[in-house]
């Protein structure tokens, strides 16, 4: 099983949540394999329970598993690192301060590990205080280039830019995309992305020259009654990616 996500034309891989193994399989097929399926560590009482269950997702999707925190909860950081080390998924979600631990426990360079940084209201800068303790303190505002260098130092693969609130921070996002392109780093736009703004958000990253983009599309395509991500809307997202590329 591959340890790296299956990008469409080597540029874009979707990231959506899976509510069950069956839902994961359906979304994987709808995306023609160009997706990683988010399963949240927060939904499990123990490492053992998470590992046992997530293995089923790996088997159903050729390892297209994205180990998630759970609404970016920094308190899940250590659990994510521990279970990812055992599971060896294609994708790991981390707060900024958890990246090094995850990479060390994975013991390889192939799995994508993102590091969470947040918009701060200032173009060209981001807040990196997203860890369990640091998120409770004053913001740590640094130039986006510095944040990328720090993530690289820790073995990170990508910037997870969250919460974007769709295009509310468009100018800041454009600066992040430019920096990722110039510093050979992946970008994962996250938060408030839906079928309407998806194309513009992905396009901004690709046109800036970002090598690989992993857009996270979560609640906007989830059926509120079943909790399932709608496979037909995953297909629409893939069609939009094909349209851009």
C-alpha positions as CSV (number, residue, x, y, z in Angstrom):
1,X,0.0,0.0,0.0
2,X,1.3,3.4,-1.0
3,X,2.3,5.9,1.8
4,X,1.6,8.9,-0.4
5,X,-1.7,10.4,-1.5
6,X,-2.9,9.8,-5.0
7,X,-3.0,13.3,-6.5
8,X,-4.9,14.0,-9.7
9,X,-2.4,14.9,-12.4
10,X,0.2,15.0,-9.5
11,X,-1.3,18.3,-8.3
12,X,-4.5,17.9,-6.3
13,X,-5.9,15.4,-3.8
14,X,-9.2,15.9,-2.0
15,X,-9.6,15.6,1.8
16,X,-13.1,14.7,3.0
17,X,-14.4,13.1,6.2
18,X,-15.6,9.5,6.3
19,X,-18.5,8.6,8.6
20,X,-18.0,4.8,8.2
21,X,-15.9,2.4,6.3
22,X,-18.7,2.1,3.7
23,X,-18.9,5.9,3.4
24,X,-15.1,6.0,3.0
25,X,-15.3,3.4,0.2
26,X,-18.1,5.2,-1.6
27,X,-16.2,8.6,-1.4
28,X,-13.0,6.9,-2.5
29,X,-14.7,5.5,-5.6
30,X,-16.4,8.8,-6.3
31,X,-13.1,10.6,-6.3
32,X,-11.5,7.9,-8.5
33,X,-8.9,7.4,-5.7
34,X,-7.8,11.1,-5.7
35,X,-8.8,11.6,-2.1
36,X,-7.7,11.0,1.5
37,X,-10.5,10.1,3.9
38,X,-10.5,11.8,7.3
39,X,-11.1,9.7,10.4
40,X,-11.0,11.6,13.7
41,X,-9.0,10.4,16.6
42,X,-11.3,12.3,18.9
43,X,-14.1,9.8,18.2
44,X,-12.1,6.9,20.0
45,X,-11.7,6.2,23.7
46,X,-8.3,4.6,23.3
47,X,-5.3,4.2,20.9
48,X,-6.2,0.5,20.6
49,X,-9.8,1.2,19.5
50,X,-8.6,3.8,17.0
51,X,-6.0,1.6,15.5
52,X,-8.3,-1.4,15.1
53,X,-11.0,0.6,13.4
54,X,-8.8,2.8,11.2
55,X,-7.1,-0.4,9.8
56,X,-10.5,-1.2,8.3
57,X,-10.5,2.2,6.5
58,X,-7.0,1.6,5.2
59,X,-8.1,-1.8,3.8
60,X,-11.1,-0.3,2.1
61,X,-9.3,2.6,0.4
62,X,-5.8,1.3,-0.4
63,X,-4.4,3.2,2.6
64,X,-6.0,6.6,1.7
65,X,-6.4,7.3,5.4
66,X,-6.1,10.8,6.9
67,X,-5.7,10.6,10.6
68,X,-7.6,13.6,12.0
69,X,-7.5,15.5,15.3
70,X,-11.2,16.4,15.5
71,X,-12.1,20.0,14.7
72,X,-8.4,20.9,15.0
73,X,-8.4,20.0,18.7
74,X,-4.8,20.5,19.9
75,X,-5.4,18.1,22.8
76,X,-5.6,15.3,20.3
77,X,-2.0,16.0,19.0
78,X,-0.2,13.2,21.0
79,X,-2.8,10.6,20.2
80,X,-2.6,11.4,16.5
81,X,1.2,10.9,16.6
82,X,1.0,7.6,18.5
83,X,-1.6,6.0,16.3
84,X,-0.1,7.3,13.1
85,X,3.2,5.7,14.0
86,X,1.5,2.3,14.2
87,X,-0.9,2.8,11.2
88,X,1.5,4.4,8.6
89,X,-1.4,6.3,6.8
90,X,-1.0,8.5,3.7
91,X,-1.9,11.6,5.6
92,X,-1.6,13.1,9.1
93,X,-3.3,16.2,10.5
94,X,-1.3,18.0,13.1
95,X,-1.1,21.2,15.1
96,X,2.1,23.2,14.5
97,X,3.9,21.8,17.6
98,X,3.0,18.2,17.0
99,X,4.7,17.8,13.6
100,X,8.1,16.7,14.8
101,X,6.7,14.0,17.1
102,X,4.5,12.6,14.3
103,X,7.4,12.5,11.8
104,X,9.7,10.8,14.3
105,X,7.1,8.1,15.2
106,X,6.3,7.5,11.5
107,X,10.0,6.9,10.8
108,X,9.7,7.7,7.1
109,X,9.4,10.7,4.9
110,X,6.6,9.6,2.6
111,X,3.4,10.2,4.6
112,X,2.1,13.8,4.3
113,X,2.1,15.6,7.7
114,X,0.5,19.0,7.8
115,X,1.1,21.7,10.4
116,X,-1.8,23.9,11.4
117,X,-1.3,27.7,11.1
118,X,-4.0,30.3,11.3
119,X,-4.9,33.5,9.6
120,X,-4.0,36.5,11.8
121,X,-5.4,39.5,10.0
122,X,-2.0,40.5,8.5
123,X,-1.0,39.7,5.0
124,X,2.2,37.6,4.8
125,X,2.0,36.5,8.4
126,X,0.4,33.6,10.3
127,X,-0.3,32.5,13.8
128,X,1.7,29.4,14.8
129,X,0.5,29.1,18.4
130,X,-1.9,26.2,17.6
131,X,-0.6,23.5,20.1
132,X,-2.3,22.3,23.3
133,X,-0.7,25.0,25.5
134,X,0.3,27.6,23.0
135,X,-3.3,27.9,21.6
136,X,-4.3,29.1,25.1
137,X,-1.7,32.0,25.1
138,X,-1.2,35.1,23.0
139,X,-0.9,34.6,19.3
140,X,2.6,33.9,17.9
141,X,2.6,35.9,14.7
142,X,5.5,35.1,12.3
143,X,6.2,35.6,8.6
144,X,4.7,32.8,6.6
145,X,8.2,32.0,5.2
146,X,9.5,31.5,8.7
147,X,6.5,29.2,9.6
148,X,7.3,27.1,6.5
149,X,11.0,26.8,7.4
150,X,10.0,25.8,11.0
151,X,7.6,23.1,9.6
152,X,10.4,21.8,7.3
153,X,12.8,21.7,10.3
154,X,10.3,19.4,12.1
155,X,9.7,17.2,9.1
156,X,6.4,18.6,8.0
157,X,5.1,18.4,4.4
158,X,2.5,21.1,4.2
159,X,0.8,24.1,5.7
160,X,-2.7,23.4,6.9
161,X,-4.3,26.9,6.7
162,X,-7.2,26.9,9.1
163,X,-9.8,28.4,9.8
164,X,-10.0,30.1,6.4
165,X,-13.8,30.8,6.6
166,X,-14.0,30.3,2.8
167,X,-12.5,33.4,1.1
168,X,-12.8,35.7,4.1
169,X,-9.0,35.9,4.3
170,X,-8.4,35.9,0.6
171,X,-5.4,38.3,0.5
172,X,-3.7,36.4,3.4
173,X,-4.4,33.1,1.7
174,X,-2.8,34.4,-1.6
175,X,0.3,35.3,0.3
176,X,0.4,31.9,1.9
177,X,0.0,30.2,-1.5
178,X,2.8,32.3,-2.9
179,X,5.2,31.4,-0.1
180,X,4.4,27.7,-0.3
181,X,5.2,27.8,-4.1
182,X,8.4,29.7,-3.6
183,X,9.5,27.4,-0.8
184,X,8.5,24.1,-2.4
185,X,5.9,23.2,0.2
186,X,2.4,21.7,0.0
187,X,-0.7,23.7,0.9
188,X,-3.9,22.5,2.6
189,X,-6.7,25.1,2.6
190,X,-9.2,24.3,5.3
191,X,-12.4,25.8,6.7
192,X,-15.6,27.0,5.1
193,X,-14.8,25.5,1.7
194,X,-18.0,24.5,-0.2
195,X,-19.1,23.6,-3.8
196,X,-19.3,27.3,-4.6
197,X,-15.9,28.6,-3.5
198,X,-13.9,25.4,-4.0
199,X,-12.8,26.1,-7.5
200,X,-11.5,29.6,-6.7
201,X,-9.7,28.5,-3.6
202,X,-7.9,25.6,-5.4
203,X,-7.2,27.8,-8.4
204,X,-5.5,30.5,-6.3
205,X,-3.1,27.9,-5.0
206,X,-2.4,26.3,-8.3
207,X,-1.9,29.6,-10.2
208,X,0.5,30.7,-7.5
209,X,2.6,27.7,-8.4
210,X,1.9,25.4,-5.4
211,X,3.2,22.0,-6.3
212,X,0.5,20.0,-4.6
213,X,-2.7,21.1,-3.0
214,X,-4.9,19.1,-0.5
215,X,-8.2,21.1,-0.1
216,X,-10.3,20.0,2.9
217,X,-14.0,20.0,2.2
218,X,-15.9,18.9,5.3
219,X,-19.3,20.0,6.7
220,X,-20.6,21.6,3.5
221,X,-20.9,18.2,1.8
222,X,-22.0,16.2,4.8
223,X,-25.6,15.0,5.0
224,X,-26.8,16.4,8.3
225,X,-29.2,13.5,8.9
226,X,-26.9,10.6,8.3
227,X,-23.5,12.2,9.0
228,X,-22.2,10.8,5.8
229,X,-20.2,12.7,3.3
230,X,-22.2,12.7,0.1
231,X,-20.3,10.7,-2.6
232,X,-22.1,12.5,-5.4
233,X,-20.7,15.8,-4.2
234,X,-17.2,14.4,-3.9
235,X,-17.6,13.5,-7.6
236,X,-18.6,17.2,-8.3
237,X,-15.4,18.3,-6.5
238,X,-13.3,16.0,-8.6
239,X,-15.0,17.3,-11.8
240,X,-14.1,20.8,-10.7
241,X,-10.5,19.7,-10.2
242,X,-10.4,18.2,-13.7
243,X,-11.9,21.4,-15.0
244,X,-9.1,23.5,-13.4
245,X,-6.4,21.2,-14.6
